[in-house]
């Protein structure tokens, strides 16, 4: 009997494949959506930046005027000592947390809630942003980084600005050792071996010839040991070009 495939081992959630959550420093969520935030505004000051291994963007530690401390994903361009505002009556300034109905159309936003009060789910990766396109009586329409326009509940909150950390991929790693430690810190598999480079007992596409040796399409309900390749593919290969006749 051959070894388990990597995706089978990862599904078992062994320590080698678990996220290193014991090294994560803070949890990024908005404060509870209480009456103060709905009817008034809370001012806060950025007092510290935190480099959290749980995410690529920088985390900002904010002290609110009611002595409450919150952690937010820092927007591009914010600095220690800068002021942000939280609430429906907040000013649309860099880093402010506001419900979508209070944010002006055309604003750059990120860390958008899926359901009002869930703390933020969408557009959180480094360098990303969404655009608030328009609003009507029921929904706010947001252009996501994928260019799709998605309706959100008007009470969903978001931060104003662009997520910090954009351009981190532009820095060259220069050597394989840097890549090794980069991915080891996140318990990611690196390097990733192709199935055709493996032995036949390690992967269905493995073997001496370094070719698949069989069709790469596989059924949606195939057993885990053979569910590799093009899963439930509608078609594979190049599409035939349709040429129209002249005349």
N, C-alpha and C positions, 0 to 999 in steps of 0.2 A: 504494500500500500504506500502510495507516495505521500509526500509532505502536504501540509495544508497550504493553500494559496495565501498570499499576503492579505487579501481582502477578507478571507475567512478568519485569519488570526486577528485582524483589526476589529472585526465584528464581535469577538469575544472580550474585547476591552481589557487585555492584559496590561500590566504596568508599562511595558515598552511602548505601547501605543496610546496611552492615556495622555490627556493634556496636563501639563505640569501646574495644576491649579494651586499647589502649595507655594508657588513662587509668585502668584498674582498678588498685586498690592491693593487694588481698590476695585469696587464694582461701580460701573457707570450707569446711574439711573437718575431720573428727575425726582425731585422731592414730591411728597404726596400732594395731590391736587386738592388743596383745601380752600376754604372761603377767602383766606387772605390773598391767595394767588389769583382767585377768580375775580375779586372785586377791587383789589389794590395792587400795589407793586412793592417788591422787596429789592433793595439795592444791595450789591455785594462787591467785594474787592478781591482781585486775584492776589493771593499771598504766596503761592508756591507752584512750581511745575514738578510733575512726577513722571519719570520714565518707567512706565509699567510694561513688563515683558509680555503681558497679556494682549497687547495691541500695538500697532505701529504708531498711531498719532500720540502726541504728548497729552497728558492729563493735567488739567488745571485745578488747583485747590482754591475754592472760593469761600470767603467768610462773609455771610450775610449780616445785615444790620440787626437781626434778632439773635445774633451769636450762633446761628446754625451754620455748620460747615457742610458744603456739598462738593462733589467732584464732577467736573464736566469734561467733555472732549474739547480741548483747546482749539479755537479757530486760528487760521493763519493770520499773523500780524498782531496778536494780542501780547501784552507784556505784563510783568509783575507790577502791581499798583493800578492797573486799569480797572475801570468800573464796569460792571454788567448789571442788568436789571432782569427780574423774574416776575412774571405776572401778566395779566391781561392788559393792564394800564402801562406796561413798560414801554420805553422808547425803543424803536427798531435800530439798535446799535450793535456793534460787533460783540458776539457772544451772548446776547440777551436771549432768554428763554420765554417764548410767547406762544399762545394758541394761534392756530393758522388763521382764524378769522380776524385777528388783530395785526397780522403781518401784511405789509403792503405788497401788492402784486409786483412780480418781477424780482423779488428779493432772492438772494442765494441762501439756502437753508440746508440743514443736515440734522442727523439724529432725530428722525421723525417718528412719532408714535404711530403704531398700527391701530391701537384702541386707546381712547383717552384715559390717561392714568397708568399706562403700562411701562413708562419710563424711557421709551425710545428704542426703536428696533431697526429703522431703515437709514441708510446712507451714513455709515460710521467709519468707513475705511479711510486711510490717509489720502489726502488730496481730493476727496470726492465732494460733490455738492449736488443739490437738486434746485430747481427753480420753481417758485410758486407762480403759476401761470395766471390763474383766475379763480374766482369764487362765485358761487350762486347761493340760493337759499338753503341748500342741503349739503353741498360738498365744496371742498377746496381742491383744485386740480393742480397736481404737481408733476413737473417733468423730471423724471428720474435720471440717474446717470446712464441708464440703458436707452434713453431717448423716448421711452414710453411715458404717456401721460396717465396718471393714476388718480382716481378720486379718493380723498381722505375726509374723515369726519372733521367738521370745522373746529371742534374742541380739541383735536390732537395738537400736541405741543411740538415745537421744533426750535433749534438754535439757529441764529442768524450768522452767516459767514460760510467759509470754506474750511473743511477739516484740515488741521495742520499735518505736517509730515509729507506733503506732496513732493514728488521728485526723489524719494528715498531709493527708488530702483535705478536711478541714474548713476549713482556712485558705484564704480566697478569694484568687484570683490578681489580682483588681481590674482588670487591663488586659491586652490582648492581647499586649503586649510581654513580660510575665512568662511567659505561656504559651509564647511563641515560644522563649525561652531555656531554659525548663524542658525542652521536648521536643528542642530542638537539642542539649542536652548528652547526650542518649541516642540521637542519630541517629534519632529517630522522625519520621515524617511528620506535619506539622501546618502549616496546617489540612488536613483531609481533605475533598476535593471529592467530592460524590456523582456517580455515573455519569451521572444524567440532566442534570446541570449542565454536562457536558463536550460537546465537539464530537462529531459522529457518527464521525469518524475516530479519536477517542481512546478511545471506549468503545461497546460494542454498544447501550447504552441512551441514548447521547448524541443530541443534535439540538436543533432550535430550539424544539420544543414543550415540552421539560422533562418529558416523560412517557416511560415505557419504550418504548411503541410496539410491543411484542411480548410474548409470554408470558415471565414471569420464571423459570419452571421450566426446568432444564437437566439433561441426563443426567450421570451420574457420570463417564463416560468421554468427555465432550465435549472438543474441543481447547482448549488454553489460551486462545486468543484469544476464545472465546465462553463460557468457563466462569465466568459471573458470574450473580448472582441467587440463586434458591433451588435449590441444588445437590442433586439427587436427592431432592427434597421428596416426602414421602408425600402431603401435602395442603397447600393454601394457603387463605388467607381465613378467615373466621369459621366456627367449627363451628356446625352447626345444632343448636338446642336441642331436646331431646326433651321434650315435655310429656306427662305421663301423665293419662289421663282419670280423672275422679272417679266414684266409685260402685262 
